[in-house]
Amino acid sequence: MDAPVLRQREKLAGHIIKNLAKRKMAGSFVPTAQEARAEVLRLIGLAGSGAGPARVIRCGSESVGGLGLWADIAALPGVTLMDPYAPGLTREQGAELRRQGLLADILVASSNAITLDGRLVNLDGTGNRVAGMTFGPRKVILLVGMNKVAADVEGAMGRVRAIAAPANNMRLAEAYGLKNPCLEDGRCHQCASETRICNVWSIIEGSAVRDRIHVVLVGEDLGY
Ligand code: SF4
């Protein structure tokens, strides 16, 4: 990444982290994806230390998965990864693990968008990810590339509809037999398709428990 762009992103991240703190959420900035990987593992270590084995629930995230982080998390001493995507699980077993994941110790995911004033905007298919972000796991760690920053909530929702939701359709189409109009032209039609994956909007304005949510902002683009 060009040095001036990285400097701009670092300054912007500092602004967002201050606004997260006003909303009782924590934040940190790392320039690269590799440093993000180390930061997430460090935060899991802190959240789990002294409290016995920590159960970490895996949520659908290209940002986390793209870094190969799930294998790193599963290999951490004292950590059990609850993985609904593990090979060999039936759809029902995966759904049950997602349900159990609402009582995990730590949730690791990304956010579809983050606003300059520190709000987290997400759109889910089943809702388990946004449910766990909201309540249940004692610690929520979100890995968010600076490509997901939007000026405000309207911009964030626009970003999710224009980029994240159609791209997630492309990712999941084959595995889930999706037949949604965005698969044809790459645009969201706000459809009412039987296989629609855009069901639950969530806007997190703040956290009741200070620093329960920690957002790791990454200078490099991550996910979509
Ligand atoms: S609402 Fe429908 S058209 Fe829009 S992204 Fe979701 S599945 Fe695709």
Residues whose N, C-alpha, C, O or C-beta is under 5 A from the ligand:
A	BS01	SF4	A165 P166 N180 P181 C182 R187 C188 H189 Q190 C191 R196 I197 C198
